[in-house]
Amino acid sequence: MAGRINDEDVKAVRDAVPIDAVVSEYLQLRNAGGGNLKGLCPFHDEKSPSFQVSPSKGLFHCFGCQEGGDTITFVMKVDHLSFSEAVERLAAQAGITLRYEEGGYNPAHQRGERIRLVEAHKIAAEWYAEQLATGPEADTGRIFLAERGFDQAAAVHFGVGYSPQGWDHLTRYLRGKGFTDKELLLSGLAQEGRRGPIDRFRGRLMWPIRDIGGEVVGFGARKLYEADNGPKYLNTPETAIYKKSQVLYGIDLAKKDIAKASRAVVVEGYTDVMACHLAGVTTAIATCGTAFGGDHIKILRRLLMDNGSARVIFTFDGDAAGQKAALRAFEDDQKFAAETYIAIAPDGMDPCDLRLAKGDEAVADLVEPRTPLFEFALRQVVGRYDLDTPAGRAAALDEAAPIVARIKNSGAQHEVAVELAGMLGILDTQFVVKRVAQLARWARDRGGKGPAPARTPQQRYDTPAARPTPPGPALNLRNPVYATERELLKLALQRPELVAPAFDAYGVDEFTAASYAAVRQAVMDAGGVEYGVQDPQEYLVRVREAAPDDTVRAMVTELAVEAIMRRTVDEAYAGEQLVWVRRRAVDRRIHEIQITLTRLGTNGDPAHLAAVQNELWVLQQYGQALRERGAAAL
């Protein structure tokens, strides 16, 4: 059983790897003000960014789905890792050697399964690449690449390799590196043979498939020999680290340029990606043996940020299969806020063939947006009907009108509806326009209108059921009591130096919302804001760890990331929040005492009555001082 990672090493890992650097490997981040960054949440579908990252605090929080945490939590959630696996991955990036407190450090047995499988793929990729570069048997592979315009430098850039034809070359090599037969089978690099594991890939050209973080998680293998009875392309089977519907070949190389240019080019094969990148189209990616679908869209949307100028260009072969693929892609078009286009090369050539025949400029020219995907889909549908007959025109309209109704831009929708009437030869243009408008309205009524505009964090909690909270009053921030308590807690977590030491004297009962009271208790248990002044980074970690459950922990993260509601945050502003929370607490206590005095009347114990009256007088004087002197009276 793996030992527990030393706490000091966990802290070192958390401090060494900036959270914005990790998160930006998965999605595009933009300035959100106040030192924070924002992007589209990787944990739920959204069109307006509500996912915020605070580099200074090492935390992230989504105001849409409430996911939040630190760098380690993010890696755990986004890649479905255990705590130890996430720490190990980040430690490897930072060059930190981890210590394990139970039984010492044994990398062969104490790393998580996912880490082991990724390591096996990394070593396999290096070994395959070495075989292609130096192995005499790999001449066939080198010739295959050369015939398609790829030299050794291109092979190195994309990590292309070669798997020898023998039964167990890689299997024996990985065994020598300490991997067990079970690990080799789980990784998909080996399969069960008559006498034990044998290589899954034999005598093939190998393309390493990397996830968005750059780790090799699988392979695409191209057949080279006639004697090979397998499929033309053989991919890694589904494993713990490889899901073909969730990976895009070339995404590790293309992600930065996709985010920078707000543009992605989707091609069909590994050599097409290579050809595009070498021709200067460095935003090209491809699916891995499966149709382009919803999970692929999620990956691209996080990089494109769904801004209005974003473009996704699909290149498909001009044959029937390519046209079918384009129509499939259009089915998911509404999941993009980006505009989608299709590009088909002359003579139906793919980018690799086009580069060979006409050079890099032809490839670059191919992927310039020309034909909107909806227009292509429309022409494909209309082309299947006999428009010389009334029945053919009516049938074509029945199938084509829903396509036009799905066009996102209402102005373009009307214009294309007019064009559709012309394509079909229907003289009554308004009939077609009204038909399309009706279908679009029905789609909206069924919920296809799309999400509402993004709201501010304060607006999100205007309704009592907006998010889970511990038992207690609903958090409606139109209530100034809750709004002020929230603001003070944000200051205590984000700017502890502005509220120290006064905040540490505040009782849990001074916070009327149960969730806020729980956060106040967590701050107290973590050493108070005074500790936050001494070590701000570790302070937030300790407060989150002190939270009694995930709900309160999420609230801590949310308050630590959410923007303070004042552009200039200084001691004066902090003092105002301190005073307002204290004044309200004093007023509540005065009200309680007045009720007690009414209940006691004139028949109560004189000593008790005098004590209560004295407390009332003291509180009234304190309240007056707070109103007159503000923070100086605290």
ZAMARGU-4260 file (C-alpha; in steps of 0.2 Angstrom, whole numbers, plus 5000, padded with zeros to 4 digits):
<rodrens>
0) 5000/5000/5000 | 5007/5017/4995 | 5013/5028/5009 | 5007/5045/5014 | 5015/5059/5006
5) 5025/5070/5018 | 5015/5086/5022 | 5030/5098/5019 | 5032/5090/5002 | 5013/5093/4998
10) 5015/5111/5003 | 5031/5113/4993 | 5022/5106/4977 | 5007/5118/4980 | 5018/5133/4982
15) 5030/5128/4967 | 5017/5126/4953 | 5007/5142/4949 | 4988/5138/4948 | 4986/5149/4933
20) 5000/5140/4924 | 4991/5123/4927 | 4974/5129/4923 | 4979/5137/4907 | 4985/5120/4900
25) 4966/5116/4899 | 4957/5132/4895 | 4960/5150/4890 | 4961/5163/4904 | 4958/5181/4903
30) 4960/5196/4915 | 4945/5197/4927 | 4951/5212/4936 | 4957/5213/4954 | 4972/5201/4950
35) 4960/5187/4945 | 4958/5177/4929 | 4943/5170/4921 | 4938/5157/4908 | 4925/5144/4903
40) 4923/5131/4917 | 4930/5114/4913 | 4918/5105/4925 | 4901/5111/4917 | 4895/5118/4901
45) 4893/5137/4900 | 4894/5150/4887 | 4900/5165/4898 | 4915/5163/4909 | 4911/5161/4927
50) 4926/5151/4932 | 4939/5162/4941 | 4957/5159/4946 | 4966/5169/4959 | 4985/5167/4956
55) 4990/5176/4972 | 4980/5164/4982 | 4983/5148/4973 | 4964/5145/4971 | 4950/5143/4958
60) 4931/5144/4960 | 4917/5143/4948 | 4902/5154/4952 | 4891/5143/4941 | 4894/5125/4947
65) 4903/5129/4964 | 4918/5118/4960 | 4933/5126/4968 | 4950/5122/4977 | 4968/5124/4975
70) 4980/5118/4962 | 4980/5100/4968 | 4961/5100/4968 | 4960/5106/4951 | 4971/5093/4944
75) 4962/5079/4954 | 4945/5085/4947 | 4950/5089/4929 | 4960/5073/4926 | 4950/5062/4938
80) 4966/5058/4949 | 4967/5053/4967 | 4976/5066/4979 | 4992/5057/4978 | 4992/5055/4959
85) 4989/5074/4957 | 5003/5078/4969 | 5015/5066/4960 | 5011/5074/4943 | 5013/5091/4950
90) 5029/5086/4959 | 5036/5079/4943 | 5033/5095/4934 | 5041/5105/4947 | 5056/5093/4949
95) 5052/5090/4967 | 5056/5073/4975 | 5042/5067/4986 | 5045/5058/5003 | 5033/5045/5009
100) 5030/5043/5028 | 5025/5025/5028 | 5038/5013/5022 | 5049/5026/5012 | 5048/5030/4993
105) 5047/5016/4981 | 5042/5023/4964 | 5038/5006/4957 | 5024/5002/4969 | 5019/5018/4977
110) 5013/5029/4962 | 4995/5028/4957 | 4989/5018/4943 | 4986/5032/4932 | 5004/5039/4934
115) 5011/5022/4930 | 5001/5020/4914 | 5006/5038/4909 | 5025/5033/4913 | 5023/5017/4902
120) 5016/5027/4888 | 5030/5040/4889 | 5044/5027/4889 | 5035/5018/4875 | 5034/5034/4864
125) 5053/5037/4867 | 5057/5019/4862 | 5046/5019/4847 | 5054/5036/4841 | 5071/5028/4843
130) 5066/5013/4833 | 5061/5025/4819 | 5076/5035/4820 | 5089/5021/4820 | 5081/5004/4818
135) 5086/4996/4802 | 5069/4988/4801 | 5060/5005/4801 | 5065/5009/4783 | 5048/5005/4777
140) 5041/5018/4790 | 5054/5031/4785 | 5050/5029/4767 | 5031/5030/4770 | 5034/5047/4779
145) 5046/5054/4765 | 5033/5049/4752 | 5021/5061/4761 | 5033/5075/4763 | 5039/5072/4781
150) 5058/5072/4785 | 5066/5066/4801 | 5064/5083/4809 | 5045/5082/4806 | 5045/5065/4814
155) 5054/5071/4829 | 5043/5086/4831 | 5027/5075/4831 | 5036/5061/4840 | 5032/5048/4827
160) 5039/5031/4830 | 5040/5013/4823 | 5034/4997/4832 | 5045/4982/4826 | 5037/4967/4819
165) 5042/4955/4833 | 5030/4948/4846 | 5036/4956/4862 | 5050/4969/4859 | 5041/4983/4868
170) 5034/4971/4882 | 5052/4965/4886 | 5058/4983/4886 | 5045/4989/4898 | 5047/4974/4909
175) 5065/4979/4910 | 5060/4996/4916 | 5050/4989/4931 | 5033/4988/4924 | 5022/4972/4928
180) 5012/4962/4915 | 4996/4968/4923 | 5002/4986/4920 | 5006/4983/4902 | 4989/4975/4899
185) 4980/4989/4908 | 4989/5002/4898 | 4984/4994/4881 | 5002/4993/4875 | 5001/4974/4877
190) 4988/4961/4874 | 4986/4944/4881 | 4995/4931/4870 | 4995/4912/4871 | 5010/4912/4883
195) 5008/4929/4891 | 5007/4947/4886 | 5013/4952/4868 | 5015/4969/4860 | 4998/4976/4854
200) 5007/4986/4840 | 5019/4977/4828 | 5026/4983/4812 | 5017/4999/4812 | 5021/5018/4811
205) 5016/5025/4828 | 5009/5042/4832 | 5009/5046/4851 | 4992/5054/4856 | 4994/5067/4870
210) 4981/5074/4881 | 4979/5093/4882 | 4992/5093/4896 | 5005/5085/4884 | 5006/5068/4892
215) 5006/5053/4880 | 4990/5043/4884 | 4988/5032/4868 | 4994/5028/4851 | 4988/5028/4833
220) 4996/5015/4823 | 4996/5014/4804 | 4998/4998/4794 | 5014/4997/4783 | 5015/4979/4777
225) 5003/4969/4766 | 5005/4954/4777 | 4997/4963/4792 | 4979/4958/4792 | 4974/4971/4805
230) 4964/4987/4801 | 4973/5002/4792 | 4974/5012/4808 | 4974/5003/4825 | 4972/5014/4840
235) 4975/5011/4858 | 4959/5003/4866 | 4949/5012/4880 | 4959/5013/4896 | 4960/5022/4912
240) 4969/5036/4903 | 4963/5035/4885 | 4945/5039/4880 | 4945/5042/4861 | 4930/5053/4862
245) 4939/5064/4874 | 4956/5067/4865 | 4961/5077/4850 | 4977/5073/4841 | 4989/5088/4841
250) 4979/5098/4854 | 4995/5099/4865 | 5004/5108/4850 | 4989/5118/4844 | 4981/5124/4860
255) 4991/5140/4863 | 4988/5146/4845 | 4970/5141/4845 | 4967/5152/4861 | 4978/5166/4853
260) 4970/5166/4836 | 4952/5161/4842 | 4952/5148/4828 | 4953/5129/4826 | 4955/5119/4811
265) 4948/5101/4812 | 4956/5089/4800 | 4953/5070/4798 | 4970/5061/4801 | 4987/5062/4809
270) 4996/5066/4793 | 4984/5080/4789 | 4988/5088/4806 | 5007/5086/4802 | 5004/5094/4785
275) 4994/5108/4792 | 5007/5113/4806 | 5022/5112/4794 | 5012/5123/4782 | 5010/5136/4796
280) 4992/5131/4801 | 4997/5128/4819 | 4979/5127/4825 | 4975/5110/4817 | 4969/5095/4827
285) 4961/5079/4823 | 4950/5066/4831 | 4957/5049/4835 | 4947/5035/4826 | 4930/5042/4830
290) 4918/5056/4824 | 4920/5074/4830 | 4907/5075/4845 | 4902/5083/4861 | 4917/5080/4871
295) 4928/5086/4858 | 4918/5102/4857 | 4920/5105/4876 | 4939/5104/4874 | 4939/5117/4860
300) 4926/5129/4868 | 4937/5131/4884 | 4951/5136/4872 | 4941/5147/4861 | 4931/5156/4875
305) 4916/5156/4864 | 4919/5174/4859 | 4910/5181/4844 | 4925/5181/4832 | 4930/5163/4836
310) 4930/5151/4821 | 4930/5132/4819 | 4935/5126/4801 | 4931/5108/4797 | 4941/5100/4783
315) 4933/5084/4776 | 4936/5074/4760 | 4925/5077/4746 | 4918/5059/4745 | 4902/5053/4752
320) 4910/5048/4769 | 4917/5066/4771 | 4900/5074/4767 | 4892/5063/4780 | 4905/5068/4793
325) 4902/5086/4789 | 4883/5084/4792 | 4887/5075/4808 | 4898/5089/4813 | 4883/5101/4810
330) 4872/5091/4821 | 4883/5098/4836 | 4885/5116/4828 | 4873/5123/4841 | 4885/5118/4855
335) 4898/5131/4848 | 4896/5150/4850 | 4910/5150/4837 | 4905/5151/4819 | 4908/5135/4810
340) 4914/5133/4792 | 4919/5119/4780 | 4934/5118/4768 | 4935/5105/4755 | 4951/5105/4744
345) 4950/5104/4725 | 4948/5086/4718 | 4944/5081/4736 | 4962/5080/4742 | 4965/5080/4760
350) 4978/5093/4768 | 4992/5080/4767 | 4989/5076/4748 | 4987/5095/4744 | 5003/5100/4752
355) 5012/5087/4742 | 5004/5092/4726 | 5003/5111/4728 | 5014/5116/4743 | 5011/5125/4759
360) 5002/5140/4753 | 4988/5129/4746 | 4986/5121/4763 | 4985/5138/4771 | 4973/5144/4758
365) 4962/5129/4760 | 4958/5133/4778 | 4953/5151/4776 | 4934/5151/4780 | 4923/5152/4765
370) 4908/5141/4767 | 4898/5141/4783 | 4894/5124/4789 | 4875/5127/4789 | 4876/5132/4771
375) 4885/5116/4766 | 4873/5106/4776 | 4859/5115/4767 | 4865/5112/4750 | 4868/5093/4754
380) 4850/5091/4760 | 4842/5101/4745 | 4853/5091/4732 | 4844/5075/4737 | 4827/5080/4730
385) 4819/5083/4713 | 4815/5101/4714 | 4806/5100/4697 | 4791/5093/4706 | 4780/5101/4720
390) 4782/5085/4730 | 4801/5086/4729 | 4801/5105/4734 | 4789/5102/4749 | 4800/5087/4755
395) 4816/5097/4753 | 4808/5112/4763 | 4803/5100/4777 | 4821/5094/4779 | 4830/5110/4775
400) 4819/5122/4786 | 4825/5115/4803 | 4843/5117/4797 | 4840/5136/4794 | 4830/5138/4810
405) 4846/5132/4820 | 4857/5146/4813 | 4862/5156/4829 | 4862/5174/4821 | 4843/5179/4819
410) 4848/5191/4805 | 4857/5178/4796 | 4843/5166/4799 | 4831/5177/4790 | 4843/5180/4775
415) 4846/5162/4773 | 4828/5158/4774 | 4825/5170/4759 | 4840/5161/4750 | 4832/5144/4754
420) 4816/5149/4745 | 4826/5154/4730 | 4836/5137/4730 | 4820/5127/4731 | 4811/5138/4718
425) 4797/5143/4730 | 4790/5160/4724 | 4781/5163/4741 | 4797/5169/4750 | 4787/5174/4765
430) 4780/5157/4767 | 4797/5150/4769 | 4803/5164/4781 | 4788/5161/4792 | 4790/5142/4792
435) 4808/5144/4798 | 4803/5157/4811 | 4790/5145/4818 | 4803/5131/4819 | 4815/5142/4828
440) 4802/5148/4840 | 4797/5130/4844 | 4815/5126/4847 | 4817/5140/4860 | 4801/5135/4868
445) 4808/5118/4871 | 4823/5125/4879 | 4835/5127/4865 | 4837/5146/4867 | 4853/5144/4876
450) 4859/5149/4894 | 4854/5166/4901 | 4867/5180/4901 | 4880/5178/4914 | 4876/5186/4931
455) 4887/5193/4944 | 4891/5183/4960 | 4879/5194/4969 | 4865/5192/4957 | 4868/5173/4957
460) 4863/5172/4975 | 4847/5183/4974 | 4837/5168/4975 | 4836/5157/4991 | 4839/5141/4981
465) 4853/5147/4971 | 4866/5136/4980 | 4867/5124/4994 | 4871/5131/5012 | 4871/5124/5029
470) 4854/5126/5038 | 4850/5144/5042 | 4843/5159/5033 | 4843/5159/5014 | 4857/5170/5007
475) 4849/5184/4998 | 4862/5197/4995 | 4849/5210/4993 | 4848/5209/5012 | 4862/5222/5017
480) 4866/5211/5033 | 4871/5196/5022 | 4880/5207/5009 | 4891/5216/5023 | 4895/5199/5032
485) 4900/5192/5015 | 4911/5207/5011 | 4920/5206/5028 | 4923/5188/5026 | 4931/5191/5009
490) 4942/5204/5016 | 4947/5192/5030 | 4952/5179/5017 | 4959/5190/5004 | 4966/5205/5013
495) 4969/5199/5031 | 4981/5213/5035 | 4967/5226/5033 | 4955/5218/5046 | 4969/5211/5058
500) 4968/5211/5073 | 4950/5217/5075 | 4942/5203/5066 | 4949/5189/5077 | 4939/5197/5091
505) 4923/5194/5082 | 4912/5180/5088 | 4904/5167/5077 | 4887/5173/5082 | 4891/5190/5075
510) 4887/5182/5058 | 4869/5178/5055 | 4870/5167/5040 | 4874/5149/5045 | 4887/5146/5031
515) 4896/5163/5035 | 4896/5158/5053 | 4904/5141/5048 | 4918/5151/5038 | 4921/5162/5053
520) 4924/5147/5064 | 4936/5139/5050 | 4946/5156/5050 | 4947/5155/5069 | 4952/5136/5069
525) 4965/5140/5056 | 4974/5153/5068 | 4964/5168/5063 | 4968/5183/5052 | 4984/5186/5061
530) 4991/5170/5054 | 4985/5176/5037 | 4996/5191/5039 | 5011/5180/5042 | 5009/5167/5029
535) 4995/5172/5016 | 4997/5156/5005 | 4997/5143/5019 | 4983/5153/5028 | 4970/5149/5015
540) 4976/5131/5014 | 4973/5130/5033 | 4956/5138/5032 | 4950/5126/5019 | 4956/5111/5029
545) 4948/5118/5044 | 4931/5118/5036 | 4919/5105/5043 | 4913/5099/5026 | 4914/5101/5007
550) 4899/5114/5007 | 4909/5126/5019 | 4925/5122/5010 | 4917/5127/4994 | 4911/5143/5002
555) 4929/5147/5008 | 4936/5145/4991 | 4922/5156/4983 | 4924/5170/4996 | 4943/5169/4993
560) 4941/5171/4974 | 4926/5182/4972 | 4930/5200/4969 | 4928/5213/4983 | 4914/5225/4979
565) 4925/5241/4979 | 4938/5246/4966 | 4949/5254/4980 | 4951/5242/4994 | 4960/5250/5009
570) 4959/5251/5028 | 4945/5264/5027 | 4934/5252/5017 | 4939/5237/5028 | 4935/5247/5044
575) 4917/5251/5037 | 4913/5233/5035 | 4920/5229/5052 | 4909/5242/5060 | 4893/5237/5051
580) 4895/5219/5056 | 4898/5224/5074 | 4885/5237/5075 | 4872/5225/5068 | 4877/5212/5081
585) 4876/5225/5095 | 4859/5230/5089 | 4853/5212/5089 | 4860/5210/5107 | 4851/5226/5113
590) 4835/5220/5105 | 4837/5203/5114 | 4840/5212/5131 | 4825/5223/5129 | 4814/5208/5126
595) 4822/5200/5142 | 4818/5216/5152 | 4800/5216/5146 | 4799/5197/5151 | 4807/5200/5169
600) 4796/5216/5172 | 4796/5223/5189 | 4795/5207/5198 | 4812/5199/5194 | 4826/5197/5205
605) 4834/5215/5208 | 4852/5209/5206 | 4848/5200/5190 | 4838/5215/5184 | 4852/5227/5188
610) 4865/5216/5178 | 4854/5215/5163 | 4850/5234/5163 | 4869/5237/5165 | 4873/5226/5150
615) 4860/5236/5140 | 4867/5253/5145 | 4885/5247/5140 | 4879/5240/5124 | 4870/5256/5120
620) 4885/5267/5124 | 4896/5255/5113 | 4883/5256/5099 | 4883/5275/5100 | 4903/5275/5099
625) 4903/5264/5084 | 4890/5276/5075 | 4901/5292/5080 | 4919/5286/5079 | 4918/5271/5067
630) 4932/5259/5067 | 4941/5269/5080 | 4928/5262/5093 | 4931/5244/5089
</rodrens>
